Amino acid sequence: MSADNPINVLYVDDEVHNLSAFKASFRRKFNIFTAESAVEGRKILESELIQIIICDQRMPGMTGIEFLESVIPDYPEPIRFLLTGYEDITAVIDAINKGEVYKYIQKPWNDDNLRINIEKAFEIYSLRKENKELIESLLIVNKQLQFLLRQNLL
């Protein structure tokens, strides 16, 4: 991460004081977007390039896992975190299997630990993006080589 290209983090939680605390803790380090519901979170994803999604598990209308799972088809690239104040092994398993969650973090979070995990997640995001771009370049070069090979064989 550089100052020119800060990490865009979306935090979805129905508890406004958690959103405020998160923004206060991390606004100097990351670009923070907050949403009080899954619907608001989806709207932010539609308008901003988000690299990291952090979502509370227990929200009215849609759980964090359901939200994270629902955004995968349209937004597969962001790295996803599930944040909760409750210990629930079923939620952990569902988060991993359904929501493709990178980290399961318990409330109250530790600022330093969460910051480090966000930075590590961004490294993964960046490496995946770079890998995808390299594969696309290789496919183009491969098509060009196949064309040249066919030209020589005719």
KAPE-V669985 format. One record per residue. OMEGA is omega in whole degrees, -180 to 180 (* if undefined). D_LAST is the distance of its C-alpha to the last C-alpha in whole Angstrom. Layout:
[[OMEGA D_LAST] [OMEGA D_LAST]]
//
This chain:
[[176 50] [179 51] [179 54] [-175 51] [-177 49] [180 52] [177 51] [-177 52] [174 54] [176 55] [-179 58] [-179 59] [-179 63] [180 66] [-174 68] [-179 69] [175 70] [178 68] [180 65] [180 68] [179 68] [-179 64] [179 64] [-178 67] [-168 65] [-175 62] [179 62] [-176 62] [-175 59] [168 56] [-175 56] [173 58] [-179 57] [179 60] [-180 60] [-179 63] [177 61] [180 58] [177 58] [178 58] [179 56] [179 53] [178 54] [178 53] [180 50] [-174 49] [-176 50] [173 50] [-177 47] [179 49] [-177 48] [175 51] [175 53] [-175 56] [174 58] [-179 61] [-172 61] [178 65] [177 64] [176 66] [-177 63] [178 60] [177 60] [179 58] [179 56] [178 55] [-178 55] [178 52] [-177 50] [-178 50] [-177 48] [-179 46] [-177 43] [-176 44] [-177 44] [-173 43] [-177 43] [175 46] [-172 48] [176 51] [171 55] [-177 57] [-179 61] [176 64] [-176 68] [174 68] [-178 67] [-176 65] [178 63] [178 61] [179 60] [-179 59] [179 57] [179 55] [-179 55] [-174 52] [-175 51] [-174 51] [-179 51] [-175 49] [178 51] [-179 51] [174 55] [-174 58] [-180 61] [172 64] [-10 67] [-178 68] [173 66] [-175 66] [-178 65] [-180 63] [180 62] [178 60] [179 59] [179 57] [176 56] [179 54] [177 53] [179 51] [178 50] [175 48] [178 47] [178 45] [-178 44] [179 43] [177 41] [179 39] [178 38] [179 37] [179 35] [179 33] [179 32] [178 30] [178 29] [178 28] [179 26] [178 24] [178 23] [179 22] [180 20] [177 19] [179 17] [178 16] [177 14] [178 12] [179 11] [179 10] [178 9] [-180 6] [180 6] [-177 6] [-178 4] [* 0]]
//
